[in-house]
């Protein structure tokens, strides 16, 4: 790379000879001005306004225009006599953390190259000191006729310098913020965060100038005599006020679809999202009915089969007829049976209305014969399933009372 300035870095009493080269290059396509009538090129010529004659570069000098329009000539010799210590030196004045530098101050970027073998050792010393301290150097230097401010930092194994604007050259951001007190809801912030997470990061090396490529294709097509059709304009919204929530949701959805399409070849699903459905709430009455129905299904409708030792047929609360057989059935259904408390003949008839006033009235009119029959049934139940009889006894005593 061709150097644009030769000088030295002043690091205390250490002087490091360096060459300054541009770290960036402009790839913009430039155009010439032409005369539309005949295609002739339009050129600018430097003409003296007094004699209206074209002046060559060797005849042109500098001057400062005063407020009243008077021209005050300034020669290169005048400028060379000024006490400018940074005329050929990049003078380091401080070392500060990188976050102390406002990005608004960033200007052109340069690479500093060691100029000659003797400069290699002090150059490396400064580079490693910057690396270990995690700081940047603030320096002054003179370039193109004026003193400038710069920042030195390490890029790979090279010291780079960014030209900085002076603090008084940065405008205050007044009148740039939206007017009024504008609030943003948490839901909108959540969607904005989701959109940022979905877009994720990007490889900076993969970014390129699409417009420049389009211009190059246009020039090539025109040179080949091809007809270039206008591209369809994209819908940019034209500054219309839109539903912010809807726009964010659509943006997140589009970003996820794009990511999924890119990752389809790798077989990875980057969405990481699952559909969420609300849980349907049920009332306590419905839950109770469901629990009782489930219990009835588990005991195969044996709400009234506690004392049965042989095959008996009963009708469940759901209207189904179930046939029971053997004492083993009674043993299995006894722990879950809800009809043990209604083992009297009167209670069996009122199974659908347990706890009602009619059931209590019938229980009070129970005769001695019913008690005897209950005792008989108790003995029968004892022979087929003792566990059920013990659990049912307290209920019969309370019913008789």
C-alpha positions in Angstrom: 0.0 0.0 0.0 1.2 3.5 -0.9 1.9 5.7 2.1 0.3 9.1 2.3 2.3 10.5 5.2 5.6 9.8 6.8 6.4 10.8 10.4 6.9 9.3 13.9 4.9 8.3 16.9 5.9 10.2 20.0 5.6 7.7 23.0 7.1 9.7 25.8 10.8 9.9 24.9 10.5 7.0 22.5 10.2 7.9 18.9 8.8 5.3 16.4 9.2 6.1 12.7 6.0 5.1 10.9 4.3 5.4 7.5 0.6 6.3 7.3 -1.5 4.3 4.8 -5.2 4.4 4.1 -7.1 1.6 5.9 -10.2 2.0 3.8 -11.1 2.4 0.1 -14.1 3.7 -1.7 -15.8 1.3 -4.1 -18.6 3.7 -5.1 -19.1 4.0 -8.9 -18.4 7.5 -10.1 -20.2 9.1 -13.1 -19.1 11.9 -15.5 -21.3 14.8 -16.5 -22.2 14.9 -20.2 -24.0 17.2 -22.6 -27.3 15.4 -23.3 -27.6 16.9 -26.8 -24.4 15.3 -28.2 -22.9 13.3 -25.3 -20.0 15.6 -25.0 -18.2 15.5 -21.6 -18.7 18.5 -19.3 -15.4 19.7 -17.7 -14.7 22.3 -15.1 -11.9 24.7 -15.8 -10.3 27.0 -13.2 -10.8 30.5 -14.6 -9.8 33.8 -13.0 -12.9 35.9 -12.6 -10.9 39.2 -13.2 -9.4 38.4 -16.6 -11.6 35.4 -17.4 -8.6 33.3 -18.4 -8.0 29.7 -17.5 -5.3 29.3 -14.8 -3.0 26.3 -14.3 -2.3 24.7 -11.0 1.1 26.2 -10.5 -0.5 29.7 -10.6 -3.0 29.0 -7.9 -2.4 29.8 -4.2 -4.3 30.1 -0.9 -6.1 33.0 0.6 -8.4 33.7 3.5 -11.6 35.6 2.7 -12.4 38.2 5.3 -15.9 39.2 6.4 -16.0 42.1 4.0 -14.8 40.0 1.1 -11.2 41.0 1.2 -8.8 38.2 0.2 -5.8 37.7 2.5 -3.1 35.6 0.8 -1.6 32.8 2.9 1.5 31.0 1.5 2.9 27.6 2.3 5.9 29.3 3.9 3.6 31.2 6.3 2.1 27.9 7.4 5.4 26.2 7.8 6.6 28.9 10.2 3.7 28.2 12.6 4.7 26.4 15.9 3.1 23.1 15.1 4.8 20.3 17.0 2.6 17.7 15.4 3.6 18.6 11.8 5.5 15.4 11.4 4.7 13.6 14.7 1.7 11.7 16.1 1.9 12.8 19.7 0.3 10.5 22.2 -1.3 12.6 25.0 -3.2 10.0 27.0 -4.4 6.4 27.3 -8.1 5.9 28.0 -10.6 3.0 27.9 -12.1 2.5 24.5 -15.7 3.2 25.7 -14.6 6.8 26.5 -14.5 7.5 22.8 -17.8 8.6 21.3 -18.4 6.8 18.0 -19.8 10.1 16.7 -16.2 11.3 16.7 -14.9 8.6 14.4 -13.6 9.7 11.1 -11.2 8.3 8.6 -9.1 5.2 9.4 -5.4 4.5 8.8 -2.8 1.8 9.3 0.5 2.7 11.0 3.4 0.8 9.5 6.8 0.6 11.1 9.2 2.5 8.8 12.4 0.6 8.7 14.1 -2.1 10.8 15.0 0.1 13.8 11.3 1.0 14.3 10.2 -2.7 14.6 11.1 -3.1 18.3 9.5 0.1 19.7 6.5 -0.4 17.4 6.0 -3.9 18.9 6.4 -2.5 22.4 3.6 0.0 21.9 1.4 -2.6 20.3 1.8 -5.1 23.1 1.3 -2.4 25.7 -2.0 -1.4 24.1 -3.1 -5.0 24.0 -2.3 -5.7 27.7 -3.9 -2.5 29.0 -7.1 -2.9 27.0 -6.9 0.8 26.4 -6.6 3.1 23.4 -4.2 6.0 22.9 -5.4 9.5 22.2 -3.0 11.5 20.0 -2.6 14.7 18.0 -1.3 14.8 14.5 -1.2 17.2 11.6 -2.4 16.2 8.1 -3.4 18.2 5.0 -2.6 21.5 6.5 -4.3 21.3 9.9 -4.0 19.6 13.3 -6.3 16.7 14.0 -7.2 14.4 16.8 -6.7 10.6 16.6 -7.2 7.3 18.4 -4.7 4.5 18.2 -5.8 0.9 18.8 -4.6 -2.6 17.8 -6.1 -4.5 14.9 -4.6 -8.0 14.6 -0.9 -7.3 14.7 -1.1 -3.7 13.4 -1.6 -0.4 15.1 -4.5 1.4 13.5 -5.3 5.1 13.9 -8.8 6.6 13.6 -9.1 10.2 12.9 -11.4 11.9 15.4 -13.5 15.0 15.2 -12.8 17.6 17.9 -15.4 17.6 20.7 -16.7 21.0 19.6 -17.3 19.7 16.1 -20.1 17.3 17.4 -23.5 18.8 17.4 -25.9 18.4 20.3 -28.8 16.1 19.4 -31.4 18.7 20.3 -34.8 18.7 18.4 -33.9 15.3 17.0 -35.9 13.2 19.5 -39.7 12.7 19.1 -41.8 15.4 20.7 -44.1 14.6 23.5 -44.2 12.0 26.2 -44.3 8.6 24.4 -44.6 5.4 26.4 -43.9 1.9 25.1 -45.8 -1.1 26.6 -44.1 -4.2 27.9 -45.8 -6.3 25.2 -44.2 -4.2 22.5 -40.8 -4.4 24.1 -41.2 -8.2 24.4 -42.0 -8.4 20.7 -39.1 -6.2 19.8 -36.8 -8.4 21.9 -38.2 -11.5 20.2 -37.5 -9.9 16.8 -33.9 -9.1 17.7 -33.3 -12.6 19.0 -34.8 -14.1 15.8 -32.7 -11.9 13.6 -29.7 -12.9 15.7 -26.1 -12.0 14.6 -24.5 -11.7 11.2 -21.1 -12.4 9.7 -19.9 -8.9 8.8 -17.8 -10.3 6.0 -21.0 -11.6 4.3 -22.4 -8.1 3.9 -22.0 -6.4 0.6 -23.3 -3.4 -1.5 -26.3 -4.6 -3.4 -26.9 -1.2 -5.0 -23.3 -1.1 -6.5 -23.8 -4.6 -8.0 -27.1 -3.5 -9.5 -25.4 -0.4 -11.0 -22.6 -2.5 -12.5 -25.1 -4.9 -14.1 -27.0 -1.9 -15.5 -23.8 -0.5 -17.0 -22.9 -3.9 -18.5 -26.4 -4.3 -20.0 -26.3 -0.8 -21.5 -22.9 -1.4 -23.0 -24.2 -4.6 -24.6 -27.2 -2.8 -26.1 -29.7 -4.7 -24.0 -33.0 -3.3 -22.9 -33.2 -2.9 -19.2 -36.6 -3.3 -17.6 -37.4 -1.2 -14.5 -37.5 -3.1 -11.3 -40.7 -3.3 -9.3 -40.7 -0.8 -6.4 -40.9 -2.3 -2.9 -43.6 -1.3 -0.5 -41.9 0.9 2.1 -45.1 1.9 3.9 -44.7 5.6 2.8 -44.6 6.7 6.4 -48.1 5.5 7.1 -49.1 4.9 10.7 -49.5 1.2 11.3 -50.4 -1.2 14.1 -47.1 -1.5 15.9 -48.0 -4.8 17.6 -49.2 -6.4 14.3 -46.1 -5.1 12.5 -43.8 -6.6 15.1 -45.6 -9.9 15.1 -45.4 -10.1 11.3 -41.7 -9.2 11.4 -41.0 -12.0 13.9 -43.0 -14.5 11.9 -41.2 -13.5 8.7 -37.8 -13.7 10.3 -38.5 -17.1 11.7 -39.7 -18.4 8.3 -36.5 -17.0 6.7 -34.3 -18.7 9.4 -36.1 -22.0 9.0 -35.8 -21.8 5.2 -32.0 -21.2 5.6 -31.6 -24.0 8.1 -33.7 -26.5 6.1 -30.6 -27.8 4.3 -28.9 -28.5 7.6 -31.9 -30.3 9.1 -32.0 -27.9 12.1 -35.0 -26.1 13.4 -33.9 -22.8 14.7 -37.3 -21.6 15.6 -37.3 -23.2 19.0 -40.9 -22.2 19.5 -43.9 -24.3 20.5 -47.5 -23.5 20.0 -49.1 -22.5 23.3 -52.8 -23.2 23.9 -54.8 -21.8 26.9 -56.0 -24.4 29.5 -59.8 -24.7 29.5 -61.1 -24.2 33.0 -64.0 -26.4 34.3 -66.4 -25.7 37.1 -66.2 -27.5 40.4 -69.5 -29.1 39.8 -68.4 -30.5 36.5 -65.2 -31.8 38.1 -67.1 -33.5 40.8 -69.4 -35.2 38.3 -66.4 -36.3 36.3 -64.7 -37.7 39.4 -67.8 -39.6 40.4 -68.3 -41.0 36.9 -64.7 -42.1 36.7 -65.0 -43.8 40.1 -68.1 -45.5 38.9 -66.3 -46.7 35.7 -63.3 -48.0 37.7 -65.6 -50.1 40.0 -67.6 -51.1 36.9 -70.8 -49.6 38.3 -70.6 -51.5 41.6 -72.0 -48.7 43.8 -74.6 -51.1 45.3 -72.9 -54.5 45.1 -71.1 -54.6 48.5 -73.0 -57.6 50.0 -73.4 -59.7 46.8 -71.7 -63.1 46.9 -73.3 -64.5 43.9 -74.2 -63.1 40.5 -76.2 -60.0 40.9 -77.4 -57.5 38.4 -77.5 -53.8 39.2 -78.1 -50.6 37.3 -75.4 -48.0 37.6 -76.0 -44.2 37.9 -75.2 -43.9 34.2 -78.0 -46.3 33.3 -75.8 -49.3 32.4 -76.7 -52.8 33.6 -73.7 -54.6 35.1 -73.6 -58.3 36.2 -71.4 -59.1 39.2 -70.1 -62.6 39.9 -68.3 -64.1 43.0 -66.9 -62.7 46.2 -63.7 -61.6 44.5 -65.6 -58.9 42.7 -67.0 -57.6 46.0 -63.5 -57.5 47.5 -62.1 -55.5 44.6 -64.9 -53.0 44.5 -65.3 -52.6 48.3 -62.5 -49.9 48.8 -63.9 -47.7 46.0 -67.6 -48.4 46.6 -69.6 -45.3 47.4 -72.8 -47.2 48.0 -71.7 -48.9 51.2 -73.2 -46.1 53.2 -76.6 -46.8 51.6 -76.9 -50.6 52.3 -80.5 -50.5 53.7 -83.3 -51.2 51.3 -84.6 -47.7 51.7 -81.3 -46.2 51.0 -80.9 -48.3 47.8 -84.1 -46.8 46.5 -82.9 -43.3 47.1 -79.4 -43.6 45.6 -79.8 -40.8 43.2 -80.8 -38.3 45.9 -78.5 -39.0 48.8 -78.5 -36.2 51.4 -82.0 -35.0 50.4 -84.9 -34.3 52.8 -86.9 -37.3 51.5 -84.0 -39.7 52.2 -83.7 -38.5 55.8 -87.4 -38.9 56.4 -87.4 -42.4 55.1 -84.4 -43.3 57.2 -86.3 -42.1 60.4 -89.3 -44.4 59.5 -87.1 -47.5 59.3 -88.8 -50.5 61.2 -87.4 -53.2 63.3 -87.9 -55.6 60.3 -85.6 -53.5 58.3 -83.1 -53.7 61.1 -83.3 -57.4 61.1 -82.9 -57.6 57.4 -79.9 -55.4 57.7 -78.4 -57.7 60.3 -78.9 -60.6 58.0 -77.3 -58.8 55.2 -74.4 -57.9 57.5 -73.8 -61.5 58.2 -73.9 -62.3 54.5 -71.4 -59.5 53.8 -69.2 -60.8 56.5 -68.9 -64.1 54.8 -68.0 -62.6 51.4 -66.0 -59.5 52.3 -65.2 -58.6 55.9 -63.5 -55.4 55.0 -66.6 -54.0 53.4 -68.8 -54.8 56.4 -66.5 -53.0 58.8 -66.5 -49.9 56.7 -70.3 -50.0 56.1 -71.2 -50.5 59.8 -70.7 -46.9 61.0 -72.9 -45.7 58.2 -75.8 -47.9 59.1 -75.5 -46.8 62.8 -75.7 -43.2 61.8 -78.7 -44.0 59.5 -80.6 -45.8 62.1 -80.0 -43.0 64.5 
